[in-house]
Amino acid sequence: MSPEAEVIDAEPARRQRVLVLSWEYPPVLVGGLGRHVHALSVALAAAGHEVTVVTRHADGAPLEEYADGVRILRAAEDPVTFPLATSSLLAWTMAFNHTLTRAALRATESASYDVIHAHDWLVAHTAITLAEHLDLPLVTTVHATEAGRHQGWLPEEMNRTIHGVEHWLAGGSTRVIACSGYMREQITRLFDVPSGRVDVVPNGVDDRAWHARPRAVASARARFAADGPLVGYAGRLVYEKGVQHLLAGLPRLRERHPGLRVVIAGDGPYRGELVEQAHRLRLGDTVRFAGFLDAAQLPAVLAATDATVVPSLYEPFGMVALEAAAAGAPLAVASTGGLAEIVEPGVTGVTFPHSDPDALAGAVGRLLGDEVFARRVARRARTMVGERYGWATIAAHTARSYAAARREHGPFAARRLAAGRARITIPAGNLLVTGATAR
């Protein structure tokens, strides 16, 4: 069964008025969240829904505009916010939520809404405030969890506080959207949210945007490949993305595939350690750290690879796997999180246990050693992306979650009022391994 089929309400949703809260939205793009919210909002508007996005202001951007059918309100920072931004993420978040709340309330002065849609913990205070003040159903998309990012541990006070805010937001939401079955299980365990209140709605991809021209693909191949196969990676350079295990598996791959080259596209705080690791392994010209590649470059580079590797330790969904598949790259992914739900071994790619360089090398080697097999799974993956993960489909499933939240809002709000505000405590130990939940 595809993830989309798990959305509980399969009836078509009527036109709805949606107030979306997100800490990033174009032109503010820090990670994948801003791109997701933008694409989803545009697709919802194209389907006939009335969408207002309230988000952070960016220098040079208008405070209010209509773009791609979406009304966008941007919350300018208060003067006191600037010094806070350099002192503490939590302090900055609180200051941001104050100005975000005021901007959202301005939106309600000229329009009424059926549902509020919050994206991640950074907008939690605004989301809860508006939902209670306006008596509206709240739908929250949990894109990732703090416990998941740290493999179950919450080592610092900031980590524990973020986890507590996530718990509070999920508990206060009429319905929660998870991007994968893996994330739904994590949300129910970590935040005590019944699985029946969590809808699985995967991330989407505009597969047309990842179709590179043959000339661009040839140029990328000439730039990064030598006289052997080309392996690619794209994403942030942070520990949980597992690039260190890709590097560790390269000596074995290089022995079996002379002329092998690897292009690592992306940047992040872990880059220095990865460069040093490549130096220790004497990978020399084998590895090229290409840095950030823009939307015109990356599809061509992925399409030019003989295998694109996603070696993540933690991956709530695995957006880069969809993008690489849309570009036509054969996929080798870690069998973890949402990645295991996207790639069917031997059908749409190959998989390997995360944190296992030898298994990684074996999986990638299978693609490099059998071009017919590699191209067959790449074709199937590309077809699968178009059929399951188009934004129109994702918007339709999201709208059904809105409709379900509206039906359930009255009884849910009554239960919340009767229960009062229970204090959230955070247990010690590994939340993911022990299955402990904050109560």
Residue, then its C-alpha position, 0 to 999 in steps of 0.5 A: m500500500s502506498p503511503e497516500a492510501e493511509v490517509i483516513d478520509a478518502e472523500p473529496a474535500r470541498r473548498q477550504r480557507v487555510l491559514v498556514l504558519s511557517w518560519e520559512y517561505p520564499p525568498v527565505l529558504v534555509g532547508g527543505l521546509g520552505r520549499h515544501v510549504h511553498a509547493l503545497s500552498v501553490a498546489l492547494a490554491a490551484a485546487g481551488h482552496e483559499v490559502t494565506v501563508v504567514t511567515r518570516h520577513a526577508d530583506g527586500a520582500p514585501l510585507e504582503e503580496y499575492a503570488d502563485g494564487v497564495r496570499i503571503l503576509r511576512a512578519a517583520e522582526d521587532p527591534v529587540t529580535f536582532p540581538l536575541a538572534t545571536s544569543s539563543l535559538l529559543a529566545w529568537t523563536m519566542a521573539f519571532n512567534h510574537t511578531l508572527t502572531r500579530a501578523a497572523l491576527r492582521a490576516t484574520e481582520s480581512a478574512s475568515y478561515d476554516v483551519i490553521h496549518a502549522h509546520d514544525w515547532l518553530v511556529a508552535h506558540t503562534a499556532i496554539t494561540l490562534a487555534e484557541h483564540l479563533d476556536l479553529p481546528l489546528v493541523t500540524t505537519v511534523h517534518a522531523t523530531e528533536a529526538g529523531r535528529h539525535q538518535g533518541w537522546l536529548p543531551e542538552e536543555m535546549n534539546r529537551t525544551i524543543h522536544g517539549v514544545e513538539h509534544w505540546l504542539a502535537g497534543g494541541s493539534t486536532r490532526v497531525i500530518a506525518c510524512s511517512g509511516y515511520m514518522r507516524e510511529q515516532i509521533t505516536r510514541l514520543f508525543d502520546v498522540p493516538s495513531g488515529r489522529v495522525d495522517v500519513v501524507p508524503n512530501g511531494v516533488d515536481d518531477r518536471a523540474w528535475h528533468a535536465r536537458p541531455r546537454a546539461v547532463a553531458s556537461a555535468r558528466a564531463r565536469f565530475a566524472a573521469d574514465g569510470p563510474l560516477v557516484g553522487y550524494a546531495g544534501r546537508l553535510v551533517y552527521e545524521k546524513g551519514v556521508q562519513h559512511l559513504l566515504a568509509g566505503l569508497p576504498r572498497l568501491r574504488e578497488r572494484h571500479p577503477g576510475l571511480r569518482v564521487v561528487i558530494a553536493g551540499d554544505g553544512p557544519y560537518r564538511g570540515e570533518l568529512v574533508e579530513q576523513a577523505h584526506r585520511l583515507r587517501l581518497g585524493d581525486t576520487v572525491r569532489f566536494a562541490g558545495f551548494l548546487d542550484a536548481a539549474q545544476l543539481p538535476a543535471v549532476l544527479a542525472a549524470t550519476d551511475a548511482t546516487v547514494v542516500p546514506s542517512l542515519y535518520e531520515p523522516f522522509g527522504m526528499v532527496a531520494l525522490e528528487a534523484a529518482a525524478a532526475g533519473a538516477p539509480l538509487a542506493v539508500a539506507s533502509t531507515g525511516g521514510l527511505a525504506e518506504i520510498v525505495e523497494p529493493g530490486v524494483t526502484g533501487v537498492t538498499f543497505p543497513h545504515s551505518d554499514p560502509d561495507a553494505l553500502a559499498g555492496a549495494v552501490g557496487r550492484l548498481l555500478g556492476d550491472e548497467v541494465f539493472a541500474r537503468r531498469v530500477a531508475r526507470r521504475a523509480r522515475t515512473m513511481v515518483g510521477e504517479r505517487y508524489g505529484w503535488a496535486t496528489i499531495a495537496a488533495h490528501t492534505a485537504r482531506s486532513y483539513a476536512a477531517a480536522r474540521r469534523e473532529h474539532g468540536p469534540f476534540a476541543a471539548r476533551r482538551l478543555a475538560a482535561g486542562r493543561a497537563r504538565i509535560t515531563i521528559p524522561a531520561g534515556n533514549l526515547l526511541v530505543t526504550g519507547a519512553t514517551a513524555r507524559 
